[in-house]
Amino acid sequence: MTDFISLPFYDLLHESGHVPEIRKKLPPLLSGVRRSVLEIGAGTGLITTSLADWTPAEIFALEPSAGMRGVLLSRLSARPELLKRVTVLPCDALSVDLAEPVEAMVMINVMYALEPDYRKRLWPVLATRLEPGGLLVFTWRDGGPPAPRPLQELESRQVGRHTYTVLSEILDSDEESARARYLYRITEGDKVINEEEVAGHAYRPRWETIEGELTGAGFVRSEAPEGLLAWRLGR
Ligand SMILES: C[S@@+](CC[C@H](N)C(=O)[O-])C[C@H]1O[C@@H](n2cnc3c(N)ncnc32)[C@H](O)[C@@H]1O
């Protein structure tokens, strides 16, 4: 599992990455939510605990990776008051099974991991798990996949005497996907202590694709700030 290569770097690099922007832009979209939220691809819980702080709703945090879930449960353990309100679902998005439909769904930085065929099958499934008029919010940027480029540093953090750095290279790309190589490097001064590599595809569907898929599944677009898309399930 490549997860175990990237996992130790996750909170270090993301707490200051996409998370501050999401914590600013997401709360207003969820202001009316009271009863229930499904978070798809909750990861290590960087957004999960914020969801619990922003809304009084019951939260279902769905996360298929055991490693990510371990950190998520550890984060929840540090907030014992949340343990009665957050249920962690150990499955992937297509397998989600809920006792009743939820009021809202949130999917932050997950779309890149969904293969096109999987993604197309996902929207109708989510529609059956959402209340009529319910809200679906996810991160998305237009412009398609990035063009090929050489290895470059993405981000770096100091931990004691060590520096944790992630570098990436875009090997090739087509209409909807890019193949990338990531290096996870730990150094002490000039000395490399550890370096491991992960390669895989990232998917970035264009607007026409997303719009067609969501409207086809019964969703209607709603207002959202740059970087997020919000949809309501038709009644
Ligand atoms: C970049 S992380 C984002 C985690 C969290 N949402 C955040 O913003 O910090 C992507 C997450 O999506 C999860 N994921 C990948 N494929 C998934 C799928 N098919 N269904 C649900 N989650 C998935 C991964 O396990 C990973 O935890």
The ligand as an SDF file (V2000), in Angstrom:
LIG
                    3D

 27 29  0  0  0  0  0  0  0  0999 V2000
   -6.0730   13.8840   -0.2910 C   0  0  0  0  0  0  0  0  0  0  0  0
   -6.9710   12.9050    0.8330 S   0  0  0  0  0  0  0  0  0  0  0  0
   -8.1570   14.0850    1.4490 C   0  0  0  0  0  0  0  0  0  0  0  0
   -8.5400   13.8160    2.8830 C   0  0  0  0  0  0  0  0  0  0  0  0
   -9.4310   14.8710    3.5240 C   0  0  0  0  0  0  0  0  0  0  0  0
  -10.6800   15.0110    2.8030 N   0  0  0  0  0  0  0  0  0  0  0  0
   -8.6990   16.1920    3.6040 C   0  0  0  0  0  0  0  0  0  0  0  0
   -9.1130   17.1310    2.8920 O   0  0  0  0  0  0  0  0  0  0  0  0
   -7.7230   16.2990    4.3420 O   0  0  0  0  0  0  0  0  0  0  0  0
   -7.9720   11.8820   -0.2300 C   0  0  0  0  0  0  0  0  0  0  0  0
   -8.7440   10.8260    0.5490 C   0  0  0  0  0  0  0  0  0  0  0  0
   -9.7000   10.2070   -0.3020 O   0  0  0  0  0  0  0  0  0  0  0  0
   -9.7640    8.8570    0.0390 C   0  0  0  0  0  0  0  0  0  0  0  0
  -10.3330    8.0990   -1.0890 N   0  0  0  0  0  0  0  0  0  0  0  0
   -9.7100    7.6700   -2.2120 C   0  0  0  0  0  0  0  0  0  0  0  0
  -10.5580    6.9720   -2.9780 N   0  0  0  0  0  0  0  0  0  0  0  0
  -11.7510    6.9730   -2.3370 C   0  0  0  0  0  0  0  0  0  0  0  0
  -13.0220    6.3900   -2.6260 C   0  0  0  0  0  0  0  0  0  0  0  0
  -13.2230    5.6800   -3.7190 N   0  0  0  0  0  0  0  0  0  0  0  0
  -14.0160    6.5630   -1.7360 N   0  0  0  0  0  0  0  0  0  0  0  0
  -13.8180    7.2930   -0.6120 C   0  0  0  0  0  0  0  0  0  0  0  0
  -12.6280    7.8670   -0.2770 N   0  0  0  0  0  0  0  0  0  0  0  0
  -11.6110    7.6980   -1.1350 C   0  0  0  0  0  0  0  0  0  0  0  0
   -8.3150    8.4830    0.3330 C   0  0  0  0  0  0  0  0  0  0  0  0
   -8.2150    7.2840    1.0910 O   0  0  0  0  0  0  0  0  0  0  0  0
   -7.8430    9.7070    1.0810 C   0  0  0  0  0  0  0  0  0  0  0  0
   -8.0030    9.5920    2.4600 O   0  0  0  0  0  0  0  0  0  0  0  0
  1  2  1  0
  2  3  1  0
  2 10  1  0
  3  4  1  0
  4  5  1  0
  5  6  1  0
  5  7  1  0
  7  8  2  0
  7  9  1  0
 10 11  1  0
 11 12  1  0
 11 26  1  0
 12 13  1  0
 13 14  1  0
 13 24  1  0
 14 15  1  0
 14 23  1  0
 15 16  2  0
 16 17  1  0
 17 18  1  0
 17 23  2  0
 18 19  1  0
 18 20  2  0
 20 21  1  0
 21 22  2  0
 22 23  1  0
 24 25  1  0
 24 26  1  0
 26 27  1  0
M  CHG  2   2   1   9  -1
M  END
$$$$
